[in-house]
Amino acid sequence: MRRRWVMMLNQAVLVCGFWTEFLYLNRAKFAAVVANGI
């Protein structure tokens, strides 16, 4: 039971890290798209 919880936690951390990295790398492009959309 606890092992499954640890696996879920690790997966959540990985996903969170992936999105943080993704947003950081694409921040300039994303900001340009948002600015053009307004």
C-alpha positions as CSV (number, residue, x, y, z in Angstrom):
1,M,0.0,0.0,0.0
2,R,2.7,2.5,1.0
3,R,4.8,1.4,-1.9
4,R,2.0,2.3,-4.4
5,W,1.7,5.7,-2.7
6,V,5.4,6.4,-3.1
7,M,5.2,5.4,-6.8
8,M,2.3,7.8,-7.3
9,L,4.2,10.6,-5.5
10,N,7.3,10.0,-7.6
11,Q,5.2,10.0,-10.8
12,A,3.5,13.3,-9.7
13,V,6.9,14.9,-9.1
14,L,8.2,13.7,-12.5
15,V,5.1,15.1,-14.2
16,C,5.4,18.4,-12.3
17,G,9.1,18.7,-13.2
18,F,8.3,17.9,-16.8
19,W,5.7,20.7,-17.0
20,T,7.9,23.2,-15.2
21,E,10.7,22.5,-17.7
22,F,8.3,22.6,-20.6
23,L,6.8,25.9,-19.6
24,Y,10.2,27.4,-18.8
25,L,11.6,26.4,-22.3
26,N,8.5,27.6,-24.1
27,R,7.8,30.7,-22.0
28,A,9.0,33.3,-24.6
29,K,7.1,31.6,-27.4
30,F,4.0,31.3,-25.2
31,A,4.2,34.9,-24.1
32,A,4.4,36.0,-27.8
33,V,1.4,33.9,-28.7
34,V,-0.6,35.4,-25.8
35,A,0.5,38.9,-26.7
36,N,-0.6,38.4,-30.3
37,G,-3.9,37.0,-29.2
38,I,-4.9,40.0,-27.2
